[in-house]
Amino acid sequence: MTSTVTTTKVSEKAVTAAVEDLRSLAFNLWFSWNPEARQIFRDLSPYVWETSNHNPVEVLHWVSEHELRVRLQNQAFHAQVRKACGDLQAYMSDKRTWTAKNGRALKGKTIAYFSAEFGLHESLRIYSGGLGILAGDHAKSASDLGLPLVGMTLFYRQGYFQQVLGADGWQQERYPSYDPARLPITPVIDKKGKRVFCTAEIGDDTVRLQAWSIKVGRITLYLLDTDLPENDQRYRELTAHVYGGDNSTRIAQEIVLGIGGVRMLRAIGLAPATFHLNEGHSAFLTLELLREQLIAGKSPEQAAEFVRGHCVFTTHTPVPAGHDRFDFGLMNASFHAFMYSAGLTVDQLMRFGREHPDNGSEPFTMTVLALRFCRSANGVSELHGRISRQMWQSLYPGTPVNKIPIGHVTNGVHTAGWTLPTASQFWTTRLGPQWRQRLREPRFWHDALAPGKVSDEELWALRMALRRELIEFARKRLSEQSLRYGNSDMGIFDHLLSPDALTIGFARRFATYKRAPLFFRDFEWALHALNTKETPIQIVFAGKAHPRDDAGKSFIREIVNISRRGDLFGKVVFIEDYDINVARHLVAGADVWLNTPRRPMEASGTSGMKIAIHGGLHLSTMDGWWREAYDGHNGWKIGEDTTASTDQMQDDIDGASLRAVLEQEIIPLFYDRGKDGIPHHWLKKIRHAMATLIPVYNTERMVVEYAEKYYGAGKRGK
């Protein structure tokens, strides 16, 4: 007797609807924090998914309409697509958000969040480092919370550079161009379907701007673009690179972002109640708001008060040299036409941005402009807030330092967006999908991490799986790097790194104050530690130096050349072209995350926050967020909560402390195994770290704090 299986055909109407929904899914960055959505595009074309750096629009470009429709006739795949698209639609239409419950005062209002970069996804290289990553995570959590927020930045057609390492380990930069048609962005159009344009004056020239939009869940991010045929060539290339060119390029980019950004919002029809300046790069927006009020007939005092009533400012830079400064000549040349339209003189303009307004030799400082014209300001950690009050106390004569109105909101990370699929599935299986919505609940995480809920065997298996994924990712990337250099012996990378060894991760911008080579300060000790067979350790590095930072490039070359030594090959590796994808693998797979900034130069830092959901542990100097988070049991500290009198002394102290804590605490604890081969004491530390860090160091908590303190969402709003 022959049995038959009855199947139900997917209708043409259902296929057509699924095609449209799938295209909508590809054009909403919500996919970047939904593993099920990403899996759909990976399944459609694993090759294009990888080669496009996980760009769903590129995948759909290479999958023909015919193939897509045929594959959607497969019931299982059709159901997978319908489920993900249905989840997006449910997310977009959900009325039970935090804002709906707690931020009713924001109803009908718009918050405009300006940032020179946004790190949203690896396929969109419109970011360079931590500032952009923070802005991207801020946007995602604003969406999750239902905040009425829009973002504003520039469309960098060549993005931040792609990093290529020369034969000598020296960083080289490449700038491939974006095709907007292959990205999850769309042109901004009006109700009649026509492109929206605005202008900004740079010197005596009028530059025309267009905009692109990106959907980030519920919110929209606008990208300003000067690459229009009616603009002079030098202006067409103005928005090509993130932080490209010299000071004249920088000031022109910041005019486009600040002044052009306000004008584009007006052209779109938006009148934000709050403008949030994420760092000083966008501070020229205050001048445009001032100009609007002045030409409307307001007095200078009334105009200034209006601007202050609508602007808030977050500073990220704890050292004076890191703030944008422009001299008199450059300001005069760049703002000639703008000043005329606003009825301002160059002396009046310069006074807005000088610490001491009457000092004609002082340059114009963007942070000073922001502090003068914003109703509130904050640093991004408790220590950074304190440093900022000390740094800018001259702006508040007669005010005690502790009373200077610069507060702090400690940074966080968008946990769901940084969680590797393996870890995401692990927590969903054991805790249910609601774990993503309960990030700010300490009791939930305390109970969830009890041994009865998740056993040591399960937790250690997760750690082994994530470490394996990192190692295989590193092997693949190193093989590809080597192939580009003409090497043919790919087998040498098959045993690169060990899946059983204590794995340390270090990945960030290679600014010199972050001290990437600190582990090797006593090289003989490092050589011995990395070659001890009984307790093996290994380090995975990644990171970029700014194209003009030769000292940072020297640090990269030093690490790369160490990794090529015969006695350290396979135990120290450097992964080329650091981006969000590389970071996601490193923070997931590392057992220990190493952070070595020279205190107090790290305003906050966020990379170490991303390891907690993966069961990693943090090892850091007492700088930025870690001095608030460290409780003596949820990780380790390097040095004390003090600053030495010289950099040399600080580096010696911290180097010795790093060696001691590794040698006396971390390595012994990791290799202290029970009869079952499992490091139970290590896992106890992981449980405590997760329970204390996950509920606090996330951008959901951070954005709620901004909403309540600075956006006017609740009783603490200003």
N, C-alpha and C positions, 0 to 999 in steps of 0.2 A: 504494500500500500504506500503510495507516495503522498507526502504531506506538502501543502503549499502555504506560503506566507503571503498574507494579504497586506498590501501597502496602499497608502492614500497618497495620490499624486498632489504635489504642491501646485496650486492654480497659478495661471499666468498673472492674475491680478495680485496674488500674494507675492509672487516673485518681483513684480514691478514695485510694489510697496517696499519690499525688503531692499531693493537696489537703492531707492531714494533714501531710506532710513540709514543705509550703510554709508552713503555719501555724507549725510549729516553727521554721522558718528565720526567719520574721518576728519571733519572740519571743526571738531570740538575737542579741545585739549583735555577734556574729561577722560578721554581714553588713556591719558598718561598716568592716571592713578586708578585705573580699573584693569586688572590683569586679564579678565575675561574678554574685554574689548580688544586688548592688544593681541590676544591669542588668535582672534579672527583674522587679523591682517597678516600675522605670522603664518597662519595656515594657508592663506591665499597664495603667498609667494615667499617661502623662507629665504630665498636668495635675495630678492629685492628688499625684503624687510631688513636684512642685515646690511646690505650694501648701501642702503639709503639712510642708515642710522635710525631705523625704526620709524620711517615716515609713511603713514597710512595713505596720504594723498599720492605719493610716488607709487605705492603698491597698486592703487586703483588706476593709475595712469598706464601701468604695464599689463594689467589684467583687462582683456578686451570685454566689451559689453556682452558678447556672445558667451565667453567663458564664465563670466560672472553669473549670467542668468542660468546657464546650465548647472553650475555648481550650487546655486541656490535652490535648484530642484531636488537636491539631496536633502532628505527630511532632517537628518541629524544636523547638517550644517545650517540649514534654514532655521531650525529651532535655536541653534547657538546664536545666530545673528539676531533673530527676533528677541531673544532673551536680553542680549546686551543693549540693543536699541530700546527695548522696553524699559530697561533699568535707567538709561539716560533720560528718557521721556518722563519717567516717574521722578527722577532727581530734579529735573527742570521744573516740574509742576508742583513739587512738594511745598505746601504752605506752612508746614510745621517747623520752620527753621528757627535757629536761635534768635535771629533778628525779629521774626514775627512775634516771638514770645517776650523778648527782653528789650528790643530796640524800637519800640513803637514811635519814639520821638524822631526816628530817622525816616519815617514814612513820607514819601514824596520828595525826599532830599537825595542828592547825589554827592558822593565822595570821589574826588578826582585824585588818583594816586600817580604822581609823576616820578619816574626813575629813568636814569640814563641807560639802564640795562635791565632785562628780565630773563632769568634762567628758568624757562618753562619746560623745555624738553631738549634732548640731545640733537634732534633734527632741526632745531631753530637756534642757530649760533648767534643770537642777539644778546649775548652776555659774555663777561670775561671771568668773573669770579664771585666771591662771596656776596657782594652787594646785589648782583643780579639774581643769584640763587635765593637770597632772602626775599627779593621783590616777587619772584615767581611763586615762592611758597606762600607769601602774603596774599597774592591774588587767588591762589587755590583755596586757601582757608576762608577768605572773604566769600568765595562762591559757596563753599560748604555751609557757612553760617548765614547765607542769604543777605549779606550786606549789599546795599545799593552803591557799589563801587565800580568805577571805570579806571582803566590804566592808560598811561600815556608814555610813549617812548619813541625811539627812532627806528626806522627800518634800515638795518645795516645789510646792504645787498651782498657784501663780502664777509660780513660777520666779524667775529674774532678769528684770529688766524688758526690755521691748521699747523700743528707742530711736527717738524721733521728733524731728526737728530742726524748730524753729520757723522762722518767716520771717526772724528775726534771727540764726539759727544756734544758738540756745540749746537745749540738750538737754532734752527732756521725756520722761517715763517713762509707759509703759502696762503694765498687769498683767493680761493675759488669763488665765483659769483653764484648767487642764488637766482633761480628762475621763480618768480612769484607764483606762476601757474602750477608749480610742483610743490607748493607749501600749503599748509592748512590756514591760509589767509585769504581774505576777499577784499576787493576794493570798496571803499566807503562811498555809498551813493545816497542821493536824496530821494524824496518820495516819487519823483518823476523818473527815477532810474539813472540819473546823470551823476557823474563823479563830483564829489565835493572837493573844492579847493579853497585855500586861503593864502595869504602872503605874510612875509616877515621881512623887515628892512635890515640889511647887513651893510653898514657903511651908508653909502648913497644908493645902493642897489636894492631893488625889490625882488625877492626870491619867492617863487611860487611853490606851494606845497600841496601834495596830495596825501592821502592816508589810506592805510590798509587796516583791517580789523581782524582780530583773533578772538574766537570764543573760548573762554576758559571756564568751563562749566556754565554758571549762571551769569558771569560777568563778561564784559567786553574790554579788550585791550586794543588801543589805537597805536599804529606805527606811522610816524611822519616820514615822508619820502621827498627828497629834492630832485630825484632823477627824472626830470621832465625836459622835453626838447626846447621849451621856451627859456629855460635857465642857461646861463653861461656855464661852460664845461666845468669850471672850478666849483660851481655850486651844485652841479649835477653829481659830482663825486663827494660832496660834503658828507653825506650820510653813508658812505660806503663801508667804513670801518668803525668798530667799537674803539673809542679813545684813540683814533688815528691822528697822525700829523702833529704839528707844533701848536704853540699857544694860540695862533691866529685861527687854526682849524678848530681848536677846542672851544674858543669863545663863540665862533660861528655856530658850531653844533649846539651849544648851550642856548644861544638866541633862538634857534629853531625849536629846540625842546621846550623852553620856557615860554617865550612870547608866541611862537608858532603854535604851541600846544594849547594855550588859552584860546587863540583865535580859531583853531580847528574845532574845539569844543563849542564855541559860539556858532560856527558855521553848521555844525551838526544839530544845534538846537538845545545844547545842554548848558545849564547855569548851576554849577556845583555849589552846594552850601559850604563844603570844606575842600580845600586844596591841600593834599599831603605831599610835602616835598621830601622824597627819600634821598637824602644827601643834598649837598649844595649845588649839584650840577643843574638843577632845574630852577634855581632861585630867581632867574630873570622873569619868571611868571609873575612875581610880585610887582615888577615894574610895569608889566602890561595891565595888571589889575589897577595899579595906581593911575596909569594913563587913561584908562576907561573912565575913572571917576573924575579926573581933572578935566577932561574934555566934556564931561556931563555937567560941569559947572561947580563941582565941589571944591572947597578950599583945600589947600595942601594938608592941613590937619585932619579935616574930615575924610579926605581920600586915604590918608595913611591909616586912620582908624578903621576904615572899611576893610582895607587889605588885611590888617592884623586880625580882624574879626573873622576872616575867612581862611586863614592859613595856619597850618601846623608843620613842624619841621623835625625830622629825625637826622641826627648827625652820626656818622659811622667812623670818623677818623680821629684817633686819640693823639696825633702828633701834628704840630703846627705846619710842618712842611708838606703834609698831605692834602692841604686845602687849596682849591683853585684860587690863584691870584693873578690879576691882570693890571698892567701898568697904565698910567695916564694916557699915553699915546695910543695904545691899543684900544682902550675904552672910548676915547674920543673918535677914533677912526671907525670903530664898529657901530657906534650908536648915534652917528651924526644925524641921519634922517629921523630916527626914532625920537631923539631929544627934541627936534624941531616940532614933531607932531604932538609931543606931550607938553611942550612949553617949558622944558627943563634946560638948564645950562649944564655944561660938563662938570662944573664945580659942584653943583647940586647933586648930580649923579654920583660923583666920586665920594661925596660925604656919606651917601647911603651905605657904602661898602668899606669904609675905613673904620678901624678900631678907634682911632682918634681923628674925628672928622676934620679938625683944623690943621692936621699935619699933611701939608701938600706933598711930602715925599713918600707917603704911604701908598702902596698899591690898593686896588679894589679887591676885596676878598668876598667870595660867594657866600661863605658861611656867615660872615658879618651881615650881609644883606638879608639872609634868611632869618637870622636872629632878630634883626631890627623890625622885620615886617611879618612876623608870625606870632600868633597869640600864645603859643606854647612850643616848647622844644624838649627833646629827650635824647639821651644816649641809648645804647643798646645793651648795656649791662650796668649793674650797680657801680662797679669800679669805673667804667667808662663815663657814666653820668658825673661822678665825682671829678674825674680828670677834666671833663668838659667844662665844669663850673670853674675850675682853677684856670683853665686855658683862656676862657673868655670873660674873666672877671672885670677886665678893663671896660667892658661895655656897660657895666652896672656899677658906676662909682658910688661909693658909700654903702653898698650892700654887702653884708657879710657873705663869705664864699658859700656857706651852707644854706643861704637864703636865695642865692641866684636861681632864677626860674628855669633851670634846665634839669628835668627829671630823668627817669630811665624806664624803659620797657625792655626787659631782657629778651633777646631773640629766641626763636624756636624753629622747628622744621615741620614741613607738611608730611607727617609720618606715613600716610598711605602712599604718597607719591614716591617715597624713597624705599619702600619695602619691596624687596626682591620677590618675584612670584612664589618661590619655594617657601619663604617665610610667611607670605600672605596666606597661602593655602594652609600652612601649618596652623596658624592662629584661627583661621576661619573654621577649620575642621574641629578644633578643640574648644573654641570659645564662641563659635557662631559668627555670622557676618557682622553682628552688631559691635564687634570690637573696634571697628573704624569710627563708630559714632560715640564711643565711650572713652575717648583718649584722655579727657580731662577728669576722669573719675578715679582717684587714688584707691578707693575701696574695691572697685572692680578689678584693678590690676593686682592689688594685694591678694584678693581671693583667687583670681585666675591663675596666679603663679604659685599657688600652694602645691606641694608635691603630690597631693591627692588628685589634683586637677591635671597637672602635667608632670609626668614622672621624670626622674633624672635620666633614665634611659632614652626617653623621647627627646628631651632637651639636648642631650649630648648627640643624638642622631641628627638633630637639626643642625647643630654646629658642624658636625662632620660633613654633612651634605653641602652647607654653604661654603665651607673651606674648600671642598673639592671643586665647587663651581668657580670660585675665584682662581684656583690654581689652573684649571683647564682653560679658563678665559685668558689668563696670563700666558699660558703656553701658546695658545692660538695667536694672540696679539704679538708676542715676541717672534713667532715663526714668520708672521706677515711682515714685521719690521725687517727681519733678517733677509727675507726674500727681496725686499725693495733695495737692499744694499748689494744684491748680486750673490748672496750666499746660497748654496744649493744643498748643503747638508742639514735638512730640516729635522733629522732624527735627534740632533743634539738637544732639542727642546722637549723631547718626549718625557724626560725625567726632571725637567726644571721644577724646582720646589718640591716639597714633600707634603702629601695630604695628611700626615700625622704630626707634623712639626708645629710648634707654637709660631703663629703667623702674626707679624706686626704690620700694620698698614700706616702709610704716611702719604697723603695726597692733598695738595693745596697749591695756591699760587706761590711761586718760588721767590717771594720777597725775602731779602736777607734777614730781616728781623724774625722770620719764622724758623730760621736756623735748621734747615733740613739736614745738614751733616752733623748735628750735635751728637748723634749716636757714635760717630766715628772720631770724636774728639781725642779719645785715647785709642789709637788705632790698634795697638797690640791687644788691648782688652777686647775690642770688637772682633778682631780676628779669632781670638780664642773662643769667645762666646758663640760665634756663628759656626765654629767647627767642632764643638763639643758633641760627640756622638750620643752620649747618654741623655742629654737634654737639648736636642736641636732647636734652634730658632732660625727664623728667616724673615726678611723684610721686603715688602712690595712698595715701591715708590711710584708716584705719578705727579705731574704738575707742570705748569707753564710759567715762564718768566715773561714780564712785559717786554715787548720787542726792543725797547730802549734801555732795559735794565741789564747791563753787562755783568754786574755783580751777581744777580740772580741766575744768569746764564752760566756763570762760572760754577755756582753751586750745582746746577744740573749736570754739567760736564764732570764735576768731581764724583757725583753719585754714579753716573753712567760708567765712568772709567773704573770705579770700584767694582761695579757689577760685572765687568768684563775680566777681572782678575781670575786666573786659573784656580786659585785657592778659595774663591768666593762665588764662582760661577754657579748659578742655580740656587743660591742662597740669598742673594741680593739681586733684585730685578727692578728695572725702571720701565714702566709702560708708557709708550709714546702717545702724544695727542690727548691729554687729559680733557675729559668732558663729563657731562652728567651721567652718561652710560658707564664710563670707567669708574666714576665715583660710586655709583650704585653697587657695582660688583665689589669694590674694595671695602666699603663700609659694611657690606653683608658678610664677606668672607673673613675679615680680619678678626683674630681673637682679641687683639689689643690694638687700640687706635692711639697712635703716638702724636702728640701735639706739643710743640716746643717753642712757642713764641717768647720773645724776650719781654718780660713784664715791664710796663703795662701797655704794650703796643698793640695787643689784640683787643679790639673794641669789644667783640663778643666771641666770634667763631661759632660755627654750627656743625662742622663735619662730625665732631664727636657725638653730637646728639643723635645722629642717624644710625649709630651702631646698636643702640639699646634694643630696638625692636628685633634685631637679629641675634641678640645674645652676646654681643661684643662688650668689652670693658675698656674704659677710658684711662689713659695715662697722660697727664698734662701738667704744665706749669700752672701756677695759681693766677691765671689771667682770664679776662673775659667771663664767660658764663660759668666756667668750671669752679672758680672760687666761691660761687653761690651754690653750686650743685653738689660739690664734694662733701660727703659727710663722714669720711674716714673708712667707709665700708663698701661704697658703691663704685670703686675704682681706685686709682692711685694718684698721688701728686708728685711733681718734680719741684724740689726746692720749697721755699716757704712763701708766705704772703707778704713778701718784702722785696725791695729793689736795691741792688748793690750800687755802689758809687760809680763804677765804670762798667762798660759793656764786657770788657775782658774778664773782670772779676765775676760778673753775673754768669758768663758762659762757663767759667771754671766751676763755679758753685753748682750750676744746673747740670753740667756734664757729669760731675761726681755723683750728684743725687740720682740722675737717671741710671747710671751704672749700678748704684747701690740698690735701688728699688727693683731693678730687673734681676739682679743677682741674688738678692736676699728674700724677695717676696714673690715676684711674678713667676719666674721660672720654676722655683720649687713648688709653688701652689699648683701650677698647670700640670706638672708631672707627678703630683701626689695622687696616685691612683688606688682605688679600692681593689679588692680581689676580682671584681668584675671588669677591671680596666677602665673604670669611669672616674673622673676627677670630681668627686662629690662636693668637696669644699669649694672648688672653683665654681661649680654650678650654683652653690648657695650664694656666692657673691653675685653671680649673674642675675639670679632671681631678685636679690635686693636692689641691684642697679636698675633693673627694668621697672620694678615697683615704685622706685623713687624718682626716676628720670622721665619715663614715658608720659605720665600725667601732667608734667610741668613744662618740659622743654619741647613743646609743639607749637606750631603757629596758630592753632585754634585758640589756645590760651592767650597767645600774644595778640592776635587780632581782636579778641574780646576785650583785652586790656586797652588797646588803642580806641576801640569803639566807646568804651565807658569813660575813659579819661579824656580823650581828645576829639572824638567825633560827635559827642553829644547824645550817645545812645541811652544813657541812664542818669541816675541822680548825681554821678560823679562827673558827668560831662560838663564841658566848659563852653 
